[in-house]
């Protein structure tokens, strides 16, 4: 998502193609496990985390965690690299900022909080 695309999104309704792209990202974030995984990855000092460190934080099997991570990758939120037997994940630079910019309304000071 480029800065130019963000400006268009904020000033005009979404087209079908753009809405479909964004829906995939938000659908990936709509699951509590995936949201927690993304938070663990994005907040990690050094910018990357091994799957071996994330799995114990959940009461889920390793294949289930891998499935959730795959969906986050397919949505373009994270990427990974295999190093020996382990896979390391990191958030893609700027993607979270772009989503935040999309969700930010152009009017400041509306007083609306979630």
FENSULBEL-V575676 format. One record per helix or strand of 2 or more residues. SS is the DSSP state (alpha for helix, beta for strand). FROM is the first residue (numbers start at 0). LEN is the number of residues. Records with the same first field share a line. If there is no record, write none. Layout:
SS=FROM-LEN, FROM-LEN
This chain:
alpha=2-9, 15-14, 31-11, 50-7, 61-13, 94-9
beta=48-2, 77-6, 85-6
